[in-house]
Amino acid sequence: MSEQIIMEILRKLKDEQKIILIVHHDLSKVERYFDQLLIFNKRLIASGKTKQVFQKHNLLAAYGAHIFISEEQENDY
């Protein structure tokens, strides 16, 4: 519930042309919530539109073999 409230507030701020920077670790919601994405792990790995950046090779570069990608998600990459 609180996540929905926060995201609604952020959408309103976006509609007001505000720049919003969020640190978010729930990868299952990245594509739903964010237009632009930066992936860091001690260095910048990738940045740009979420559809272009949220890719398997960038996630592996950030998280290494410790990331779990389901077969369903695998087909999206």
mmCIF file of the N, C-alpha and C atoms, coordinates in Angstrom:
data_MODEL
# 
_entry.id   MODEL 
# 
loop_
_atom_site.group_PDB 
_atom_site.id 
_atom_site.type_symbol 
_atom_site.label_atom_id 
_atom_site.label_alt_id 
_atom_site.label_comp_id 
_atom_site.label_asym_id 
_atom_site.label_entity_id 
_atom_site.label_seq_id 
_atom_site.pdbx_PDB_ins_code 
_atom_site.Cartn_x 
_atom_site.Cartn_y 
_atom_site.Cartn_z 
_atom_site.occupancy 
_atom_site.B_iso_or_equiv 
_atom_site.pdbx_formal_charge 
_atom_site.auth_seq_id 
_atom_site.auth_comp_id 
_atom_site.auth_asym_id 
_atom_site.auth_atom_id 
_atom_site.pdbx_PDB_model_num 
ATOM 1   N N  . MET A 1 1  ? 0.816  -1.196  0.000   1.00 0.00 ? 1  MET A N  1 
ATOM 2   C CA . MET A 1 1  ? 0.000  0.000   0.000   1.00 0.00 ? 1  MET A CA 1 
ATOM 3   C C  . MET A 1 1  ? 0.859  1.260   0.000   1.00 0.00 ? 1  MET A C  1 
ATOM 4   N N  . SER A 1 2  ? 1.838  1.340   0.877   1.00 0.00 ? 2  SER A N  1 
ATOM 5   C CA . SER A 1 2  ? 2.670  2.538   0.923   1.00 0.00 ? 2  SER A CA 1 
ATOM 6   C C  . SER A 1 2  ? 3.468  2.715   -0.368  1.00 0.00 ? 2  SER A C  1 
ATOM 7   N N  . GLU A 1 3  ? 3.870  1.602   -0.979  1.00 0.00 ? 3  GLU A N  1 
ATOM 8   C CA . GLU A 1 3  ? 4.595  1.700   -2.257  1.00 0.00 ? 3  GLU A CA 1 
ATOM 9   C C  . GLU A 1 3  ? 3.713  2.353   -3.310  1.00 0.00 ? 3  GLU A C  1 
ATOM 10  N N  . GLN A 1 4  ? 2.463  2.001   -3.367  1.00 0.00 ? 4  GLN A N  1 
ATOM 11  C CA . GLN A 1 4  ? 1.536  2.596   -4.334  1.00 0.00 ? 4  GLN A CA 1 
ATOM 12  C C  . GLN A 1 4  ? 1.373  4.097   -4.096  1.00 0.00 ? 4  GLN A C  1 
ATOM 13  N N  . ILE A 1 5  ? 1.294  4.491   -2.850  1.00 0.00 ? 5  ILE A N  1 
ATOM 14  C CA . ILE A 1 5  ? 1.157  5.908   -2.514  1.00 0.00 ? 5  ILE A CA 1 
ATOM 15  C C  . ILE A 1 5  ? 2.400  6.675   -2.954  1.00 0.00 ? 5  ILE A C  1 
ATOM 16  N N  . ILE A 1 6  ? 3.562  6.119   -2.648  1.00 0.00 ? 6  ILE A N  1 
ATOM 17  C CA . ILE A 1 6  ? 4.818  6.763   -3.034  1.00 0.00 ? 6  ILE A CA 1 
ATOM 18  C C  . ILE A 1 6  ? 4.925  6.883   -4.544  1.00 0.00 ? 6  ILE A C  1 
ATOM 19  N N  . MET A 1 7  ? 4.600  5.822   -5.263  1.00 0.00 ? 7  MET A N  1 
ATOM 20  C CA . MET A 1 7  ? 4.706  5.865   -6.723  1.00 0.00 ? 7  MET A CA 1 
ATOM 21  C C  . MET A 1 7  ? 3.718  6.862   -7.328  1.00 0.00 ? 7  MET A C  1 
ATOM 22  N N  . GLU A 1 8  ? 2.558  7.011   -6.748  1.00 0.00 ? 8  GLU A N  1 
ATOM 23  C CA . GLU A 1 8  ? 1.592  8.006   -7.226  1.00 0.00 ? 8  GLU A CA 1 
ATOM 24  C C  . GLU A 1 8  ? 2.129  9.424   -7.027  1.00 0.00 ? 8  GLU A C  1 
ATOM 25  N N  . ILE A 1 9  ? 2.728  9.678   -5.885  1.00 0.00 ? 9  ILE A N  1 
ATOM 26  C CA . ILE A 1 9  ? 3.347  10.987  -5.633  1.00 0.00 ? 9  ILE A CA 1 
ATOM 27  C C  . ILE A 1 9  ? 4.452  11.246  -6.654  1.00 0.00 ? 9  ILE A C  1 
ATOM 28  N N  . LEU A 1 10 ? 5.273  10.230  -6.916  1.00 0.00 ? 10 LEU A N  1 
ATOM 29  C CA . LEU A 1 10 ? 6.363  10.387  -7.882  1.00 0.00 ? 10 LEU A CA 1 
ATOM 30  C C  . LEU A 1 10 ? 5.834  10.622  -9.289  1.00 0.00 ? 10 LEU A C  1 
ATOM 31  N N  . ARG A 1 11 ? 4.744  9.968   -9.662  1.00 0.00 ? 11 ARG A N  1 
ATOM 32  C CA . ARG A 1 11 ? 4.126  10.207  -10.983 1.00 0.00 ? 11 ARG A CA 1 
ATOM 33  C C  . ARG A 1 11 ? 3.643  11.648  -11.107 1.00 0.00 ? 11 ARG A C  1 
ATOM 34  N N  . LYS A 1 12 ? 3.049  12.172  -10.047 1.00 0.00 ? 12 LYS A N  1 
ATOM 35  C CA . LYS A 1 12 ? 2.593  13.568  -10.062 1.00 0.00 ? 12 LYS A CA 1 
ATOM 36  C C  . LYS A 1 12 ? 3.764  14.522  -10.213 1.00 0.00 ? 12 LYS A C  1 
ATOM 37  N N  . LEU A 1 13 ? 4.851  14.249  -9.507  1.00 0.00 ? 13 LEU A N  1 
ATOM 38  C CA . LEU A 1 13 ? 6.046  15.084  -9.643  1.00 0.00 ? 13 LEU A CA 1 
ATOM 39  C C  . LEU A 1 13 ? 6.611  15.009  -11.060 1.00 0.00 ? 13 LEU A C  1 
ATOM 40  N N  . LYS A 1 14 ? 6.589  13.835  -11.642 1.00 0.00 ? 14 LYS A N  1 
ATOM 41  C CA . LYS A 1 14 ? 7.049  13.671  -13.023 1.00 0.00 ? 14 LYS A CA 1 
ATOM 42  C C  . LYS A 1 14 ? 6.180  14.497  -13.966 1.00 0.00 ? 14 LYS A C  1 
ATOM 43  N N  . ASP A 1 15 ? 4.872  14.456  -13.758 1.00 0.00 ? 15 ASP A N  1 
ATOM 44  C CA . ASP A 1 15 ? 3.948  15.238  -14.581 1.00 0.00 ? 15 ASP A CA 1 
ATOM 45  C C  . ASP A 1 15 ? 4.225  16.738  -14.469 1.00 0.00 ? 15 ASP A C  1 
ATOM 46  N N  . GLU A 1 16 ? 4.798  17.150  -13.334 1.00 0.00 ? 16 GLU A N  1 
ATOM 47  C CA . GLU A 1 16 ? 5.175  18.546  -13.116 1.00 0.00 ? 16 GLU A CA 1 
ATOM 48  C C  . GLU A 1 16 ? 6.580  18.842  -13.645 1.00 0.00 ? 16 GLU A C  1 
ATOM 49  N N  . GLN A 1 17 ? 7.138  17.897  -14.402 1.00 0.00 ? 17 GLN A N  1 
ATOM 50  C CA . GLN A 1 17 ? 8.458  18.044  -15.022 1.00 0.00 ? 17 GLN A CA 1 
ATOM 51  C C  . GLN A 1 17 ? 9.599  18.083  -14.009 1.00 0.00 ? 17 GLN A C  1 
ATOM 52  N N  . LYS A 1 18 ? 9.398  17.465  -12.865 1.00 0.00 ? 18 LYS A N  1 
ATOM 53  C CA . LYS A 1 18 ? 10.454 17.375  -11.857 1.00 0.00 ? 18 LYS A CA 1 
ATOM 54  C C  . LYS A 1 18 ? 11.384 16.220  -12.208 1.00 0.00 ? 18 LYS A C  1 
ATOM 55  N N  . ILE A 1 19 ? 12.640 16.377  -11.925 1.00 0.00 ? 19 ILE A N  1 
ATOM 56  C CA . ILE A 1 19 ? 13.606 15.299  -12.088 1.00 0.00 ? 19 ILE A CA 1 
ATOM 57  C C  . ILE A 1 19 ? 13.669 14.533  -10.776 1.00 0.00 ? 19 ILE A C  1 
ATOM 58  N N  . ILE A 1 20 ? 13.526 13.221  -10.856 1.00 0.00 ? 20 ILE A N  1 
ATOM 59  C CA . ILE A 1 20 ? 13.473 12.383  -9.675  1.00 0.00 ? 20 ILE A CA 1 
ATOM 60  C C  . ILE A 1 20 ? 14.553 11.315  -9.792  1.00 0.00 ? 20 ILE A C  1 
ATOM 61  N N  . LEU A 1 21 ? 15.357 11.191  -8.773  1.00 0.00 ? 21 LEU A N  1 
ATOM 62  C CA . LEU A 1 21 ? 16.391 10.162  -8.733  1.00 0.00 ? 21 LEU A CA 1 
ATOM 63  C C  . LEU A 1 21 ? 16.050 9.203   -7.598  1.00 0.00 ? 21 LEU A C  1 
ATOM 64  N N  . ILE A 1 22 ? 15.924 7.922   -7.923  1.00 0.00 ? 22 ILE A N  1 
ATOM 65  C CA . ILE A 1 22 ? 15.509 6.919   -6.949  1.00 0.00 ? 22 ILE A CA 1 
ATOM 66  C C  . ILE A 1 22 ? 16.507 5.766   -6.961  1.00 0.00 ? 22 ILE A C  1 
ATOM 67  N N  . VAL A 1 23 ? 16.868 5.298   -5.793  1.00 0.00 ? 23 VAL A N  1 
ATOM 68  C CA . VAL A 1 23 ? 17.635 4.067   -5.664  1.00 0.00 ? 23 VAL A CA 1 
ATOM 69  C C  . VAL A 1 23 ? 16.619 2.973   -5.360  1.00 0.00 ? 23 VAL A C  1 
ATOM 70  N N  . HIS A 1 24 ? 16.576 1.977   -6.220  1.00 0.00 ? 24 HIS A N  1 
ATOM 71  C CA . HIS A 1 24 ? 15.557 0.932   -6.095  1.00 0.00 ? 24 HIS A CA 1 
ATOM 72  C C  . HIS A 1 24 ? 16.220 -0.414  -6.348  1.00 0.00 ? 24 HIS A C  1 
ATOM 73  N N  . HIS A 1 25 ? 15.989 -1.381  -5.493  1.00 0.00 ? 25 HIS A N  1 
ATOM 74  C CA . HIS A 1 25 ? 16.656 -2.676  -5.627  1.00 0.00 ? 25 HIS A CA 1 
ATOM 75  C C  . HIS A 1 25 ? 15.718 -3.812  -5.994  1.00 0.00 ? 25 HIS A C  1 
ATOM 76  N N  . ASP A 1 26 ? 14.442 -3.533  -6.169  1.00 0.00 ? 26 ASP A N  1 
ATOM 77  C CA . ASP A 1 26 ? 13.496 -4.567  -6.564  1.00 0.00 ? 26 ASP A CA 1 
ATOM 78  C C  . ASP A 1 26 ? 13.436 -4.605  -8.094  1.00 0.00 ? 26 ASP A C  1 
ATOM 79  N N  . LEU A 1 27 ? 14.256 -5.444  -8.676  1.00 0.00 ? 27 LEU A N  1 
ATOM 80  C CA . LEU A 1 27 ? 14.375 -5.486  -10.130 1.00 0.00 ? 27 LEU A CA 1 
ATOM 81  C C  . LEU A 1 27 ? 13.087 -5.906  -10.829 1.00 0.00 ? 27 LEU A C  1 
ATOM 82  N N  . SER A 1 28 ? 12.201 -6.561  -10.119 1.00 0.00 ? 28 SER A N  1 
ATOM 83  C CA . SER A 1 28 ? 10.955 -7.010  -10.741 1.00 0.00 ? 28 SER A CA 1 
ATOM 84  C C  . SER A 1 28 ? 10.036 -5.837  -11.095 1.00 0.00 ? 28 SER A C  1 
ATOM 85  N N  . LYS A 1 29 ? 10.309 -4.662  -10.550 1.00 0.00 ? 29 LYS A N  1 
ATOM 86  C CA . LYS A 1 29 ? 9.439  -3.514  -10.794 1.00 0.00 ? 29 LYS A CA 1 
ATOM 87  C C  . LYS A 1 29 ? 10.083 -2.419  -11.634 1.00 0.00 ? 29 LYS A C  1 
ATOM 88  N N  . VAL A 1 30 ? 11.307 -2.600  -12.016 1.00 0.00 ? 30 VAL A N  1 
ATOM 89  C CA . VAL A 1 30 ? 12.047 -1.567  -12.736 1.00 0.00 ? 30 VAL A CA 1 
ATOM 90  C C  . VAL A 1 30 ? 11.332 -1.142  -14.016 1.00 0.00 ? 30 VAL A C  1 
ATOM 91  N N  . GLU A 1 31 ? 10.956 -2.087  -14.838 1.00 0.00 ? 31 GLU A N  1 
ATOM 92  C CA . GLU A 1 31 ? 10.332 -1.740  -16.120 1.00 0.00 ? 31 GLU A CA 1 
ATOM 93  C C  . GLU A 1 31 ? 8.966  -1.084  -15.931 1.00 0.00 ? 31 GLU A C  1 
ATOM 94  N N  . ARG A 1 32 ? 8.268  -1.433  -14.887 1.00 0.00 ? 32 ARG A N  1 
ATOM 95  C CA . ARG A 1 32 ? 6.944  -0.868  -14.630 1.00 0.00 ? 32 ARG A CA 1 
ATOM 96  C C  . ARG A 1 32 ? 7.038  0.583   -14.150 1.00 0.00 ? 32 ARG A C  1 
ATOM 97  N N  . TYR A 1 33 ? 8.053  0.904   -13.378 1.00 0.00 ? 33 TYR A N  1 
ATOM 98  C CA . TYR A 1 33 ? 8.116  2.199   -12.714 1.00 0.00 ? 33 TYR A CA 1 
ATOM 99  C C  . TYR A 1 33 ? 8.965  3.265   -13.402 1.00 0.00 ? 33 TYR A C  1 
ATOM 100 N N  . PHE A 1 34 ? 10.016 2.872   -14.102 1.00 0.00 ? 34 PHE A N  1 
ATOM 101 C CA . PHE A 1 34 ? 11.019 3.860   -14.492 1.00 0.00 ? 34 PHE A CA 1 
ATOM 102 C C  . PHE A 1 34 ? 11.227 3.967   -16.005 1.00 0.00 ? 34 PHE A C  1 
ATOM 103 N N  . ASP A 1 35 ? 11.326 5.214   -16.471 1.00 0.00 ? 35 ASP A N  1 
ATOM 104 C CA . ASP A 1 35 ? 11.572 5.500   -17.886 1.00 0.00 ? 35 ASP A CA 1 
ATOM 105 C C  . ASP A 1 35 ? 13.056 5.408   -18.234 1.00 0.00 ? 35 ASP A C  1 
ATOM 106 N N  . GLN A 1 36 ? 13.884 5.843   -17.309 1.00 0.00 ? 36 GLN A N  1 
ATOM 107 C CA . GLN A 1 36 ? 15.329 5.877   -17.492 1.00 0.00 ? 36 GLN A CA 1 
ATOM 108 C C  . GLN A 1 36 ? 15.971 5.059   -16.383 1.00 0.00 ? 36 GLN A C  1 
ATOM 109 N N  . LEU A 1 37 ? 17.152 4.518   -16.663 1.00 0.00 ? 37 LEU A N  1 
ATOM 110 C CA . LEU A 1 37 ? 17.794 3.627   -15.711 1.00 0.00 ? 37 LEU A CA 1 
ATOM 111 C C  . LEU A 1 37 ? 19.304 3.830   -15.728 1.00 0.00 ? 37 LEU A C  1 
ATOM 112 N N  . LEU A 1 38 ? 19.891 3.829   -14.545 1.00 0.00 ? 38 LEU A N  1 
ATOM 113 C CA . LEU A 1 38 ? 21.343 3.784   -14.380 1.00 0.00 ? 38 LEU A CA 1 
ATOM 114 C C  . LEU A 1 38 ? 21.660 2.506   -13.626 1.00 0.00 ? 38 LEU A C  1 
ATOM 115 N N  . ILE A 1 39 ? 22.605 1.745   -14.109 1.00 0.00 ? 39 ILE A N  1 
ATOM 116 C CA . ILE A 1 39 ? 23.040 0.544   -13.402 1.00 0.00 ? 39 ILE A CA 1 
ATOM 117 C C  . ILE A 1 39 ? 24.488 0.762   -12.979 1.00 0.00 ? 39 ILE A C  1 
ATOM 118 N N  . PHE A 1 40 ? 24.700 0.677   -11.663 1.00 0.00 ? 40 PHE A N  1 
ATOM 119 C CA . PHE A 1 40 ? 26.020 0.880   -11.068 1.00 0.00 ? 40 PHE A CA 1 
ATOM 120 C C  . PHE A 1 40 ? 26.435 -0.354  -10.289 1.00 0.00 ? 40 PHE A C  1 
ATOM 121 N N  . ASN A 1 41 ? 27.718 -0.590  -10.241 1.00 0.00 ? 41 ASN A N  1 
ATOM 122 C CA . ASN A 1 41 ? 28.350 -1.481  -9.281  1.00 0.00 ? 41 ASN A CA 1 
ATOM 123 C C  . ASN A 1 41 ? 29.821 -1.082  -9.234  1.00 0.00 ? 41 ASN A C  1 
ATOM 124 N N  . LYS A 1 42 ? 30.113 -0.135  -8.366  1.00 0.00 ? 42 LYS A N  1 
ATOM 125 C CA . LYS A 1 42 ? 31.446 0.454   -8.217  1.00 0.00 ? 42 LYS A CA 1 
ATOM 126 C C  . LYS A 1 42 ? 31.835 1.299   -9.419  1.00 0.00 ? 42 LYS A C  1 
ATOM 127 N N  . ARG A 1 43 ? 31.083 1.211   -10.489 1.00 0.00 ? 43 ARG A N  1 
ATOM 128 C CA . ARG A 1 43 ? 31.285 2.024   -11.698 1.00 0.00 ? 43 ARG A CA 1 
ATOM 129 C C  . ARG A 1 43 ? 29.960 2.033   -12.466 1.00 0.00 ? 43 ARG A C  1 
ATOM 130 N N  . LEU A 1 44 ? 29.834 2.969   -13.373 1.00 0.00 ? 44 LEU A N  1 
ATOM 131 C CA . LEU A 1 44 ? 28.641 3.014   -14.212 1.00 0.00 ? 44 LEU A CA 1 
ATOM 132 C C  . LEU A 1 44 ? 28.712 1.882   -15.231 1.00 0.00 ? 44 LEU A C  1 
ATOM 133 N N  . ILE A 1 45 ? 27.708 1.037   -15.245 1.00 0.00 ? 45 ILE A N  1 
ATOM 134 C CA . ILE A 1 45 ? 27.662 -0.079  -16.188 1.00 0.00 ? 45 ILE A CA 1 
ATOM 135 C C  . ILE A 1 45 ? 26.856 0.299   -17.415 1.00 0.00 ? 45 ILE A C  1 
ATOM 136 N N  . ALA A 1 46 ? 25.711 0.937   -17.203 1.00 0.00 ? 46 ALA A N  1 
ATOM 137 C CA . ALA A 1 46 ? 24.872 1.331   -18.332 1.00 0.00 ? 46 ALA A CA 1 
ATOM 138 C C  . ALA A 1 46 ? 23.910 2.420   -17.891 1.00 0.00 ? 46 ALA A C  1 
ATOM 139 N N  . SER A 1 47 ? 23.481 3.245   -18.848 1.00 0.00 ? 47 SER A N  1 
ATOM 140 C CA . SER A 1 47 ? 22.475 4.265   -18.565 1.00 0.00 ? 47 SER A CA 1 
ATOM 141 C C  . SER A 1 47 ? 21.688 4.540   -19.831 1.00 0.00 ? 47 SER A C  1 
ATOM 142 N N  . GLY A 1 48 ? 20.444 4.953   -19.649 1.00 0.00 ? 48 GLY A N  1 
ATOM 143 C CA . GLY A 1 48 ? 19.600 5.284   -20.783 1.00 0.00 ? 48 GLY A CA 1 
ATOM 144 C C  . GLY A 1 48 ? 18.175 4.842   -20.552 1.00 0.00 ? 48 GLY A C  1 
ATOM 145 N N  . LYS A 1 49 ? 17.444 4.688   -21.637 1.00 0.00 ? 49 LYS A N  1 
ATOM 146 C CA . LYS A 1 49 ? 16.056 4.248   -21.539 1.00 0.00 ? 49 LYS A CA 1 
ATOM 147 C C  . LYS A 1 49 ? 16.003 2.842   -20.950 1.00 0.00 ? 49 LYS A C  1 
ATOM 148 N N  . THR A 1 50 ? 15.034 2.631   -20.086 1.00 0.00 ? 50 THR A N  1 
ATOM 149 C CA . THR A 1 50 ? 14.941 1.365   -19.359 1.00 0.00 ? 50 THR A CA 1 
ATOM 150 C C  . THR A 1 50 ? 14.908 0.171   -20.297 1.00 0.00 ? 50 THR A C  1 
ATOM 151 N N  . LYS A 1 51 ? 14.146 0.241   -21.365 1.00 0.00 ? 51 LYS A N  1 
ATOM 152 C CA . LYS A 1 51 ? 14.043 -0.892  -22.300 1.00 0.00 ? 51 LYS A CA 1 
ATOM 153 C C  . LYS A 1 51 ? 15.407 -1.268  -22.879 1.00 0.00 ? 51 LYS A C  1 
ATOM 154 N N  . GLN A 1 52 ? 16.273 -0.277  -23.070 1.00 0.00 ? 52 GLN A N  1 
ATOM 155 C CA . GLN A 1 52 ? 17.594 -0.538  -23.652 1.00 0.00 ? 52 GLN A CA 1 
ATOM 156 C C  . GLN A 1 52 ? 18.615 -0.982  -22.606 1.00 0.00 ? 52 GLN A C  1 
ATOM 157 N N  . VAL A 1 53 ? 18.493 -0.476  -21.400 1.00 0.00 ? 53 VAL A N  1 
ATOM 158 C CA . VAL A 1 53 ? 19.495 -0.719  -20.355 1.00 0.00 ? 53 VAL A CA 1 
ATOM 159 C C  . VAL A 1 53 ? 19.190 -1.965  -19.533 1.00 0.00 ? 53 VAL A C  1 
ATOM 160 N N  . PHE A 1 54 ? 17.919 -2.235  -19.290 1.00 0.00 ? 54 PHE A N  1 
ATOM 161 C CA . PHE A 1 54 ? 17.516 -3.351  -18.437 1.00 0.00 ? 54 PHE A CA 1 
ATOM 162 C C  . PHE A 1 54 ? 17.616 -4.656  -19.233 1.00 0.00 ? 54 PHE A C  1 
ATOM 163 N N  . GLN A 1 55 ? 18.849 -5.067  -19.476 1.00 0.00 ? 55 GLN A N  1 
ATOM 164 C CA . GLN A 1 55 ? 19.160 -6.230  -20.308 1.00 0.00 ? 55 GLN A CA 1 
ATOM 165 C C  . GLN A 1 55 ? 20.027 -7.202  -19.506 1.00 0.00 ? 55 GLN A C  1 
ATOM 166 N N  . LYS A 1 56 ? 19.949 -8.454  -19.881 1.00 0.00 ? 56 LYS A N  1 
ATOM 167 C CA . LYS A 1 56 ? 20.661 -9.517  -19.158 1.00 0.00 ? 56 LYS A CA 1 
ATOM 168 C C  . LYS A 1 56 ? 22.153 -9.215  -19.028 1.00 0.00 ? 56 LYS A C  1 
ATOM 169 N N  . HIS A 1 57 ? 22.800 -8.791  -20.106 1.00 0.00 ? 57 HIS A N  1 
ATOM 170 C CA . HIS A 1 57 ? 24.252 -8.573  -20.046 1.00 0.00 ? 57 HIS A CA 1 
ATOM 171 C C  . HIS A 1 57 ? 24.612 -7.456  -19.049 1.00 0.00 ? 57 HIS A C  1 
ATOM 172 N N  . ASN A 1 58 ? 23.775 -6.430  -18.921 1.00 0.00 ? 58 ASN A N  1 
ATOM 173 C CA . ASN A 1 58 ? 24.034 -5.367  -17.943 1.00 0.00 ? 58 ASN A CA 1 
ATOM 174 C C  . ASN A 1 58 ? 23.785 -5.848  -16.520 1.00 0.00 ? 58 ASN A C  1 
ATOM 175 N N  . LEU A 1 59 ? 22.750 -6.644  -16.338 1.00 0.00 ? 59 LEU A N  1 
ATOM 176 C CA . LEU A 1 59 ? 22.469 -7.183  -15.004 1.00 0.00 ? 59 LEU A CA 1 
ATOM 177 C C  . LEU A 1 59 ? 23.570 -8.135  -14.558 1.00 0.00 ? 59 LEU A C  1 
ATOM 178 N N  . LEU A 1 60 ? 24.065 -8.954  -15.473 1.00 0.00 ? 60 LEU A N  1 
ATOM 179 C CA . LEU A 1 60 ? 25.172 -9.849  -15.138 1.00 0.00 ? 60 LEU A CA 1 
ATOM 180 C C  . LEU A 1 60 ? 26.449 -9.058  -14.814 1.00 0.00 ? 60 LEU A C  1 
ATOM 181 N N  . ALA A 1 61 ? 26.662 -7.960  -15.539 1.00 0.00 ? 61 ALA A N  1 
ATOM 182 C CA . ALA A 1 61 ? 27.828 -7.121  -15.256 1.00 0.00 ? 61 ALA A CA 1 
ATOM 183 C C  . ALA A 1 61 ? 27.724 -6.491  -13.868 1.00 0.00 ? 61 ALA A C  1 
ATOM 184 N N  . ALA A 1 62 ? 26.508 -6.166  -13.449 1.00 0.00 ? 62 ALA A N  1 
ATOM 185 C CA . ALA A 1 62 ? 26.306 -5.537  -12.140 1.00 0.00 ? 62 ALA A CA 1 
ATOM 186 C C  . ALA A 1 62 ? 26.303 -6.541  -11.003 1.00 0.00 ? 62 ALA A C  1 
ATOM 187 N N  . TYR A 1 63 ? 25.624 -7.661  -11.215 1.00 0.00 ? 63 TYR A N  1 
ATOM 188 C CA . TYR A 1 63 ? 25.403 -8.615  -10.123 1.00 0.00 ? 63 TYR A CA 1 
ATOM 189 C C  . TYR A 1 63 ? 26.199 -9.905  -10.263 1.00 0.00 ? 63 TYR A C  1 
ATOM 190 N N  . GLY A 1 64 ? 26.811 -10.119 -11.396 1.00 0.00 ? 64 GLY A N  1 
ATOM 191 C CA . GLY A 1 64 ? 27.552 -11.355 -11.620 1.00 0.00 ? 64 GLY A CA 1 
ATOM 192 C C  . GLY A 1 64 ? 26.623 -12.547 -11.663 1.00 0.00 ? 64 GLY A C  1 
ATOM 193 N N  . ALA A 1 65 ? 27.147 -13.692 -11.386 1.00 0.00 ? 65 ALA A N  1 
ATOM 194 C CA . ALA A 1 65 ? 26.372 -14.929 -11.450 1.00 0.00 ? 65 ALA A CA 1 
ATOM 195 C C  . ALA A 1 65 ? 25.397 -15.054 -10.292 1.00 0.00 ? 65 ALA A C  1 
ATOM 196 N N  . HIS A 1 66 ? 25.378 -14.081 -9.378  1.00 0.00 ? 66 HIS A N  1 
ATOM 197 C CA . HIS A 1 66 ? 24.522 -14.157 -8.198  1.00 0.00 ? 66 HIS A CA 1 
ATOM 198 C C  . HIS A 1 66 ? 23.088 -13.720 -8.480  1.00 0.00 ? 66 HIS A C  1 
ATOM 199 N N  . ILE A 1 67 ? 22.822 -13.271 -9.694  1.00 0.00 ? 67 ILE A N  1 
ATOM 200 C CA . ILE A 1 67 ? 21.468 -12.825 -10.019 1.00 0.00 ? 67 ILE A CA 1 
ATOM 201 C C  . ILE A 1 67 ? 20.656 -14.001 -10.547 1.00 0.00 ? 67 ILE A C  1 
ATOM 202 N N  . PHE A 1 68 ? 19.403 -14.056 -10.150 1.00 0.00 ? 68 PHE A N  1 
ATOM 203 C CA . PHE A 1 68 ? 18.497 -15.095 -10.613 1.00 0.00 ? 68 PHE A CA 1 
ATOM 204 C C  . PHE A 1 68 ? 17.612 -14.510 -11.700 1.00 0.00 ? 68 PHE A C  1 
ATOM 205 N N  . ILE A 1 69 ? 17.616 -15.139 -12.851 1.00 0.00 ? 69 ILE A N  1 
ATOM 206 C CA . ILE A 1 69 ? 16.737 -14.742 -13.946 1.00 0.00 ? 69 ILE A CA 1 
ATOM 207 C C  . ILE A 1 69 ? 15.920 -15.968 -14.304 1.00 0.00 ? 69 ILE A C  1 
ATOM 208 N N  . SER A 1 70 ? 14.596 -15.864 -14.134 1.00 0.00 ? 70 SER A N  1 
ATOM 209 C CA . SER A 1 70 ? 13.738 -17.007 -14.420 1.00 0.00 ? 70 SER A CA 1 
ATOM 210 C C  . SER A 1 70 ? 13.704 -17.286 -15.922 1.00 0.00 ? 70 SER A C  1 
ATOM 211 N N  . GLU A 1 71 ? 13.254 -18.466 -16.284 1.00 0.00 ? 71 GLU A N  1 
ATOM 212 C CA . GLU A 1 71 ? 13.152 -18.804 -17.706 1.00 0.00 ? 71 GLU A CA 1 
ATOM 213 C C  . GLU A 1 71 ? 12.223 -17.831 -18.428 1.00 0.00 ? 71 GLU A C  1 
ATOM 214 N N  . GLU A 1 72 ? 11.166 -17.417 -17.758 1.00 0.00 ? 72 GLU A N  1 
ATOM 215 C CA . GLU A 1 72 ? 10.241 -16.443 -18.362 1.00 0.00 ? 72 GLU A CA 1 
ATOM 216 C C  . GLU A 1 72 ? 10.950 -15.140 -18.635 1.00 0.00 ? 72 GLU A C  1 
ATOM 217 N N  . GLN A 1 73 ? 11.733 -14.649 -17.683 1.00 0.00 ? 73 GLN A N  1 
ATOM 218 C CA . GLN A 1 73 ? 12.481 -13.434 -17.862 1.00 0.00 ? 73 GLN A CA 1 
ATOM 219 C C  . GLN A 1 73 ? 13.575 -13.630 -18.905 1.00 0.00 ? 73 GLN A C  1 
ATOM 220 N N  . GLU A 1 74 ? 14.169 -14.784 -18.928 1.00 0.00 ? 74 GLU A N  1 
ATOM 221 C CA . GLU A 1 74 ? 15.250 -15.088 -19.880 1.00 0.00 ? 74 GLU A CA 1 
ATOM 222 C C  . GLU A 1 74 ? 14.774 -14.827 -21.306 1.00 0.00 ? 74 GLU A C  1 
ATOM 223 N N  . ASN A 1 75 ? 13.532 -15.163 -21.599 1.00 0.00 ? 75 ASN A N  1 
ATOM 224 C CA . ASN A 1 75 ? 12.996 -14.967 -22.948 1.00 0.00 ? 75 ASN A CA 1 
ATOM 225 C C  . ASN A 1 75 ? 12.841 -13.493 -23.297 1.00 0.00 ? 75 ASN A C  1 
ATOM 226 N N  . ASP A 1 76 ? 12.786 -12.633 -22.290 1.00 0.00 ? 76 ASP A N  1 
ATOM 227 C CA . ASP A 1 76 ? 12.638 -11.200 -22.531 1.00 0.00 ? 76 ASP A CA 1 
ATOM 228 C C  . ASP A 1 76 ? 13.952 -10.540 -22.890 1.00 0.00 ? 76 ASP A C  1 
ATOM 229 N N  . TYR A 1 77 ? 15.090 -11.204 -22.670 1.00 0.00 ? 77 TYR A N  1 
ATOM 230 C CA . TYR A 1 77 ? 16.386 -10.574 -22.869 1.00 0.00 ? 77 TYR A CA 1 
ATOM 231 C C  . TYR A 1 77 ? 16.982 -10.928 -24.200 1.00 0.00 ? 77 TYR A C  1 
# 
